[in-house]
């Protein structure tokens, strides 16, 4: 009896530690999952404008932080300047920081933990610019750095919840789309076959020339003046680069319906698709005869 009483708290502590370790492991696993983000995109710009408008409306109608006590005739102008300050803070994190630190802001490797970090940056820089501008113009009074830290802390906690939910719903939505597409390509008839006709694709570069039947071509990576072609011949799979204008490649590719655009500079023969995989960051395609999977931007996936 005494032994049981003594061992109970030890057993309880061990159980709690086990639960805690599982929660920490689950948290880490969630943080390491890939996810999409809005920086360096039109959505990032639209989000920045929305935040600026929201802060302007709050300052105009609710007038917190002693804005209501400000009685000068230029009050509305200063409120608009607060909105511009908010826009500036958002643009710093949506465009300037990603350009300066491109190694960190790599969308192909963007994870949940990084998405949380950019939310923290948005809160910090937007709050900092607005608070400094409010104090300097006298329209508002912010207790720096205490209120900035409180804003960033509370916002970061909510950001974690938001990002986890975002990852869950994006993953679920993309998974359903990829499963549907895999069923489609499994039962898809061969594209680009015309009864009795054998068209030939011709790509003429300054250094070489490629003449092949359309369905021999697997994919093309297009550059402004140089493109890489993967195609099949009697010897197997061949990779060849041509010094050829981008417009000439696109003109020839667009004549054949089996070639689909998966990014701004990559075309794939839909007959060569093996499967599509997905996560919260988007879609990846497995192409016949190629080892690596290729990322498909969500905006292009619907056109496959």
The 8 nearest C-alpha neighbors of each residue, nearest first, counted from 0:
[[1, 3, 2, 4, 5, 6, 7, 8],
 [0, 2, 4, 3, 5, 6, 7, 8],
 [1, 3, 5, 0, 4, 6, 7, 8],
 [2, 4, 0, 6, 1, 5, 7, 8],
 [5, 3, 1, 7, 2, 6, 0, 8],
 [6, 4, 2, 3, 7, 1, 8, 9],
 [5, 7, 3, 9, 4, 8, 2, 10],
 [6, 8, 10, 4, 9, 5, 3, 11],
 [9, 7, 11, 10, 6, 12, 5, 4],
 [8, 10, 12, 6, 11, 7, 13, 5],
 [9, 11, 13, 7, 8, 12, 6, 14],
 [12, 10, 8, 14, 9, 13, 7, 15],
 [11, 13, 15, 9, 14, 10, 8, 16],
 [14, 12, 10, 16, 11, 15, 17, 9],
 [13, 15, 11, 17, 12, 16, 10, 18],
 [16, 14, 12, 18, 17, 13, 19, 11],
 [17, 15, 19, 13, 18, 14, 20, 12],
 [18, 16, 14, 20, 15, 19, 13, 21],
 [19, 17, 15, 21, 16, 20, 22, 14],
 [18, 20, 16, 22, 21, 17, 15, 23],
 [21, 19, 23, 17, 22, 18, 16, 24],
 [20, 22, 24, 18, 19, 23, 25, 17],
 [23, 21, 25, 19, 24, 20, 26, 18],
 [22, 24, 26, 20, 25, 21, 27, 19],
 [25, 23, 21, 27, 26, 22, 20, 28],
 [24, 26, 22, 28, 23, 27, 21, 29],
 [27, 25, 23, 29, 24, 28, 22, 30],
 [26, 28, 30, 24, 29, 25, 23, 31],
 [29, 27, 25, 31, 26, 30, 24, 32],
 [28, 30, 26, 27, 31, 32, 25, 111],
 [29, 31, 112, 111, 27, 28, 32, 26],
 [32, 30, 28, 29, 110, 111, 27, 33],
 [33, 31, 110, 29, 30, 111, 34, 28],
 [32, 34, 110, 280, 109, 111, 279, 31],
 [33, 35, 280, 279, 110, 111, 109, 166],
 [34, 36, 280, 279, 281, 109, 37, 33],
 [35, 37, 38, 34, 114, 106, 109, 280],
 [36, 38, 43, 42, 40, 39, 35, 93],
 [37, 39, 93, 43, 40, 36, 94, 97],
 [40, 38, 94, 93, 43, 37, 41, 97],
 [41, 39, 43, 42, 38, 37, 44, 93],
 [40, 42, 44, 43, 45, 39, 37, 38],
 [43, 41, 45, 40, 44, 37, 46, 38],
 [44, 42, 37, 38, 46, 40, 41, 45],
 [43, 45, 41, 47, 42, 46, 48, 40],
 [44, 46, 42, 48, 47, 43, 49, 41],
 [47, 45, 49, 43, 44, 48, 42, 50],
 [48, 46, 44, 50, 89, 45, 49, 86],
 [47, 49, 51, 45, 46, 50, 86, 52],
 [50, 48, 46, 52, 47, 51, 53, 45],
 [51, 49, 53, 47, 48, 52, 46, 54],
 [50, 52, 82, 86, 48, 85, 54, 49],
 [51, 53, 55, 49, 50, 54, 48, 56],
 [54, 52, 50, 56, 55, 51, 49, 57],
 [55, 53, 57, 51, 56, 52, 82, 58],
 [54, 56, 82, 52, 58, 53, 57, 59],
 [57, 55, 59, 53, 58, 54, 60, 52],
 [58, 56, 54, 61, 60, 59, 55, 53],
 [57, 59, 62, 55, 56, 61, 60, 54],
 [58, 60, 56, 57, 62, 55, 61, 78],
 [59, 61, 57, 62, 58, 56, 55, 63],
 [60, 62, 57, 58, 63, 59, 56, 67],
 [61, 63, 58, 66, 67, 59, 60, 57],
 [64, 62, 65, 66, 61, 58, 67, 57],
 [65, 63, 139, 66, 140, 141, 62, 67],
 [66, 64, 67, 68, 139, 63, 140, 62],
 [65, 67, 62, 139, 68, 69, 138, 64],
 [66, 68, 62, 65, 69, 63, 70, 64],
 [69, 67, 65, 66, 70, 138, 139, 62],
 [68, 70, 66, 67, 138, 71, 65, 74],
 [71, 69, 68, 72, 74, 67, 73, 66],
 [70, 72, 73, 74, 69, 138, 75, 68],
 [71, 73, 74, 70, 75, 76, 69, 77],
 [72, 74, 76, 71, 75, 77, 70, 78],
 [73, 75, 77, 76, 72, 71, 78, 70],
 [76, 74, 78, 77, 73, 79, 59, 72],
 [75, 77, 79, 73, 78, 74, 80, 72],
 [76, 78, 80, 74, 79, 75, 81, 73],
 [79, 77, 75, 81, 80, 76, 55, 74],
 [78, 80, 82, 76, 77, 81, 55, 75],
 [81, 79, 77, 83, 82, 78, 84, 76],
 [82, 80, 84, 78, 79, 83, 129, 85],
 [83, 81, 51, 55, 85, 79, 80, 84],
 [82, 84, 80, 86, 85, 81, 87, 79],
 [83, 85, 81, 87, 82, 129, 86, 128],
 [86, 84, 82, 125, 51, 88, 83, 87],
 [85, 87, 83, 51, 89, 84, 88, 47],
 [88, 86, 84, 90, 85, 89, 83, 91],
 [89, 87, 125, 124, 85, 91, 86, 90],
 [88, 90, 86, 47, 91, 92, 87, 125],
 [91, 89, 93, 87, 92, 88, 94, 86],
 [90, 92, 95, 88, 89, 93, 94, 96],
 [93, 91, 96, 90, 89, 94, 121, 95],
 [94, 92, 38, 90, 91, 39, 43, 89],
 [93, 95, 39, 97, 90, 92, 91, 96],
 [96, 94, 91, 98, 97, 92, 99, 93],
 [95, 97, 99, 92, 98, 94, 100, 91],
 [98, 96, 100, 104, 101, 94, 99, 95],
 [97, 99, 95, 96, 101, 100, 94, 104],
 [98, 100, 96, 97, 101, 95, 102, 94],
 [101, 99, 97, 102, 98, 103, 96, 104],
 [100, 102, 104, 97, 98, 103, 99, 105],
 [103, 101, 100, 104, 105, 97, 99, 98],
 [104, 102, 101, 105, 100, 97, 109, 113],
 [103, 105, 101, 97, 102, 106, 100, 109],
 [106, 104, 107, 108, 103, 109, 102, 101],
 [107, 105, 109, 108, 104, 35, 36, 280],
 [106, 108, 105, 109, 294, 280, 33, 35],
 [109, 107, 106, 105, 110, 33, 104, 34],
 [110, 108, 106, 33, 107, 105, 34, 113],
 [109, 111, 33, 113, 34, 32, 112, 31],
 [110, 112, 30, 114, 113, 32, 34, 33],
 [113, 111, 30, 115, 114, 110, 116, 31],
 [114, 112, 116, 110, 115, 111, 117, 109],
 [113, 115, 111, 117, 116, 112, 110, 118],
 [116, 114, 112, 118, 113, 117, 159, 158],
 [117, 115, 113, 119, 114, 118, 112, 120],
 [116, 118, 120, 114, 119, 115, 121, 113],
 [117, 119, 121, 115, 120, 116, 122, 158],
 [118, 120, 116, 122, 117, 121, 155, 123],
 [121, 119, 117, 123, 118, 122, 124, 116],
 [122, 120, 118, 119, 123, 124, 89, 125],
 [121, 123, 119, 125, 120, 151, 126, 124],
 [122, 124, 120, 126, 121, 125, 151, 127],
 [125, 123, 88, 127, 126, 121, 122, 120],
 [126, 124, 88, 85, 122, 128, 127, 123],
 [125, 127, 129, 123, 124, 128, 122, 130],
 [126, 128, 124, 130, 125, 129, 123, 131],
 [127, 129, 131, 125, 130, 84, 126, 88],
 [130, 128, 132, 126, 84, 127, 131, 81],
 [131, 129, 133, 127, 132, 128, 141, 126],
 [132, 130, 134, 128, 133, 129, 135, 127],
 [131, 133, 135, 129, 130, 134, 128, 136],
 [132, 134, 139, 130, 131, 136, 138, 135],
 [135, 133, 137, 131, 140, 132, 136, 139],
 [136, 134, 132, 137, 133, 131, 138, 130],
 [135, 137, 133, 138, 134, 132, 77, 139],
 [138, 136, 134, 139, 135, 133, 140, 69],
 [137, 139, 133, 66, 136, 69, 134, 77],
 [140, 138, 133, 66, 65, 64, 137, 134],
 [141, 139, 134, 64, 65, 133, 142, 137],
 [140, 142, 143, 130, 134, 139, 64, 146],
 [141, 143, 146, 145, 144, 140, 147, 130],
 [144, 142, 145, 146, 141, 147, 130, 148],
 [143, 145, 147, 146, 142, 148, 141, 127],
 [146, 144, 143, 148, 147, 142, 149, 150],
 [147, 145, 149, 148, 142, 144, 143, 150],
 [146, 148, 150, 144, 145, 149, 151, 143],
 [147, 149, 151, 145, 146, 150, 152, 144],
 [148, 150, 146, 152, 147, 151, 153, 145],
 [151, 149, 147, 148, 153, 152, 154, 146],
 [150, 152, 148, 154, 149, 122, 153, 123],
 [153, 151, 149, 155, 154, 150, 148, 156],
 [154, 152, 156, 155, 150, 151, 149, 157],
 [153, 155, 151, 157, 152, 156, 158, 150],
 [154, 156, 158, 152, 157, 153, 119, 151],
 [157, 155, 153, 158, 159, 154, 152, 160],
 [156, 158, 154, 160, 155, 159, 161, 153],
 [159, 157, 155, 161, 156, 160, 154, 162],
 [158, 160, 162, 156, 157, 161, 115, 163],
 [159, 161, 157, 163, 158, 162, 164, 156],
 [160, 162, 158, 164, 159, 163, 165, 157],
 [163, 161, 165, 159, 164, 160, 158, 166],
 [164, 162, 166, 160, 165, 161, 159, 167],
 [163, 165, 167, 161, 162, 166, 168, 160],
 [164, 166, 162, 168, 163, 167, 169, 161],
 [167, 165, 163, 169, 279, 164, 168, 170],
 [168, 166, 164, 170, 165, 169, 171, 163],
 [167, 169, 171, 165, 170, 166, 172, 164],
 [170, 168, 279, 172, 166, 171, 167, 173],
 [171, 169, 279, 278, 173, 167, 168, 172],
 [170, 172, 168, 174, 169, 173, 167, 175],
 [173, 171, 169, 175, 174, 170, 168, 176],
 [174, 172, 176, 170, 175, 171, 277, 169],
 [175, 173, 177, 171, 176, 172, 277, 170],
 [174, 176, 178, 172, 173, 177, 179, 171],
 [177, 175, 173, 179, 174, 178, 180, 172],
 [176, 178, 180, 174, 179, 175, 275, 181],
 [179, 177, 181, 175, 180, 176, 174, 182],
 [180, 178, 176, 182, 177, 181, 175, 183],
 [179, 181, 183, 177, 182, 178, 176, 184],
 [182, 180, 178, 183, 184, 179, 274, 177],
 [181, 183, 185, 179, 180, 184, 178, 186],
 [182, 184, 180, 181, 185, 186, 187, 179],
 [185, 183, 187, 181, 186, 182, 180, 272],
 [186, 184, 182, 183, 187, 181, 273, 274],
 [187, 185, 184, 183, 188, 182, 181, 189],
 [186, 188, 184, 185, 183, 189, 190, 270],
 [189, 187, 190, 186, 184, 270, 185, 192],
 [188, 190, 270, 187, 192, 191, 257, 269],
 [191, 189, 257, 192, 188, 270, 256, 269],
 [190, 192, 257, 256, 193, 255, 189, 214],
 [191, 193, 190, 194, 189, 196, 197, 214],
 [194, 192, 196, 195, 191, 197, 198, 190],
 [195, 193, 196, 192, 197, 191, 198, 190],
 [194, 196, 193, 197, 192, 198, 191, 199],
 [197, 195, 193, 194, 198, 192, 199, 191],
 [196, 198, 199, 195, 212, 193, 192, 194],
 [199, 197, 196, 212, 200, 213, 211, 193],
 [198, 200, 212, 211, 213, 201, 210, 197],
 [201, 199, 211, 210, 213, 212, 202, 198],
 [200, 202, 210, 209, 203, 199, 211, 208],
 [203, 201, 209, 208, 204, 210, 200, 248],
 [204, 202, 208, 201, 209, 207, 243, 205],
 [203, 205, 243, 242, 241, 207, 206, 208],
 [204, 206, 242, 207, 243, 203, 241, 208],
 [205, 207, 204, 242, 241, 208, 203, 243],
 [208, 206, 204, 205, 241, 203, 209, 242],
 [207, 209, 203, 202, 204, 210, 206, 201],
 [210, 208, 202, 201, 211, 203, 207, 200],
 [211, 209, 201, 200, 199, 202, 208, 212],
 [212, 210, 200, 199, 213, 215, 209, 201],
 [211, 213, 199, 215, 214, 200, 198, 197],
 [214, 212, 215, 216, 200, 211, 199, 198],
 [215, 213, 216, 212, 217, 268, 191, 270],
 [214, 216, 231, 230, 213, 212, 217, 211],
 [215, 217, 230, 214, 213, 218, 229, 231],
 [218, 216, 230, 268, 229, 267, 271, 215],
 [217, 219, 267, 229, 266, 268, 216, 228],
 [218, 220, 228, 266, 227, 265, 221, 229],
 [219, 221, 265, 227, 226, 264, 228, 266],
 [222, 220, 226, 264, 219, 265, 245, 227],
 [221, 223, 225, 226, 224, 245, 220, 264],
 [222, 224, 245, 225, 244, 221, 226, 243],
 [223, 225, 244, 243, 222, 245, 242, 226],
 [226, 224, 242, 222, 243, 241, 223, 244],
 [227, 225, 221, 222, 241, 240, 220, 228],
 [226, 228, 240, 220, 219, 239, 221, 241],
 [227, 229, 219, 239, 238, 240, 218, 230],
 [230, 228, 238, 217, 218, 237, 216, 219],
 [229, 231, 216, 217, 215, 237, 236, 228],
 [232, 230, 236, 215, 235, 237, 216, 233],
 [231, 233, 234, 235, 236, 230, 215, 237],
 [234, 232, 235, 231, 236, 237, 215, 230],
 [233, 235, 232, 236, 231, 237, 230, 238],
 [236, 234, 232, 231, 233, 237, 230, 288],
 [235, 237, 231, 230, 232, 238, 229, 234],
 [236, 238, 230, 229, 231, 239, 235, 232],
 [239, 237, 229, 228, 230, 236, 227, 240],
 [238, 240, 228, 227, 237, 229, 241, 230],
 [241, 239, 227, 226, 228, 225, 242, 238],
 [242, 240, 204, 243, 226, 225, 207, 206],
 [241, 243, 225, 204, 205, 224, 206, 226],
 [242, 244, 204, 224, 225, 241, 245, 205],
 [245, 243, 224, 246, 247, 223, 225, 248],
 [244, 246, 223, 248, 247, 224, 222, 249],
 [245, 247, 249, 244, 248, 250, 223, 243],
 [248, 246, 250, 245, 244, 249, 251, 243],
 [249, 247, 245, 251, 250, 246, 252, 244],
 [248, 250, 252, 246, 251, 247, 253, 245],
 [251, 249, 247, 253, 248, 252, 246, 254],
 [250, 252, 248, 249, 253, 254, 247, 200],
 [251, 253, 249, 254, 250, 255, 248, 258],
 [254, 252, 255, 250, 251, 249, 256, 258],
 [253, 255, 252, 251, 256, 250, 249, 258],
 [256, 254, 253, 257, 252, 258, 191, 213],
 [255, 257, 258, 191, 254, 253, 190, 259],
 [258, 256, 190, 268, 269, 191, 255, 259],
 [259, 257, 268, 267, 256, 269, 266, 255],
 [260, 258, 266, 267, 303, 257, 261, 268],
 [259, 261, 266, 262, 265, 267, 299, 258],
 [262, 260, 295, 299, 265, 266, 259, 296],
 [263, 261, 265, 264, 260, 296, 295, 299],
 [262, 264, 265, 261, 260, 266, 221, 299],
 [265, 263, 221, 262, 220, 222, 266, 260],
 [266, 264, 220, 262, 261, 219, 260, 221],
 [267, 265, 260, 219, 259, 218, 261, 258],
 [268, 266, 218, 258, 259, 269, 217, 219],
 [267, 269, 258, 217, 270, 257, 271, 218],
 [268, 270, 271, 272, 257, 267, 258, 259],
 [269, 271, 268, 272, 189, 190, 257, 214],
 [272, 270, 287, 269, 268, 286, 217, 273],
 [273, 271, 286, 269, 270, 274, 285, 287],
 [272, 274, 285, 286, 287, 271, 275, 284],
 [275, 273, 285, 181, 272, 284, 276, 286],
 [274, 276, 284, 177, 283, 181, 285, 282],
 [277, 275, 283, 282, 177, 284, 274, 278],
 [278, 276, 282, 281, 174, 173, 283, 177],
 [277, 279, 170, 280, 281, 173, 282, 174],
 [278, 280, 170, 34, 169, 166, 281, 33],
 [281, 279, 34, 35, 278, 33, 282, 277],
 [282, 280, 279, 278, 277, 297, 296, 173],
 [281, 283, 277, 295, 276, 294, 278, 275],
 [284, 282, 294, 276, 293, 295, 275, 292],
 [283, 285, 275, 293, 292, 274, 286, 276],
 [284, 286, 292, 274, 273, 272, 275, 287],
 [287, 285, 272, 289, 273, 271, 284, 288],
 [286, 288, 271, 289, 273, 272, 285, 217],
 [287, 289, 286, 290, 236, 217, 271, 231],
 [290, 288, 287, 286, 291, 285, 292, 229],
 [289, 291, 288, 292, 286, 285, 287, 293],
 [292, 290, 289, 293, 285, 286, 284, 288],
 [293, 291, 285, 284, 283, 294, 290, 286],
 [292, 294, 284, 283, 295, 291, 285, 286],
 [293, 295, 283, 282, 296, 284, 292, 261],
 [296, 294, 261, 282, 283, 300, 262, 297],
 [295, 297, 299, 298, 262, 300, 294, 261],
 [296, 298, 300, 299, 281, 295, 282, 301],
 [297, 299, 296, 300, 301, 302, 295, 262],
 [300, 298, 296, 297, 261, 302, 301, 262],
 [301, 299, 297, 302, 303, 298, 295, 296],
 [300, 302, 299, 303, 298, 297, 176, 296],
 [303, 301, 300, 299, 259, 260, 298, 261],
 [302, 300, 301, 259, 299, 269, 260, 261]]
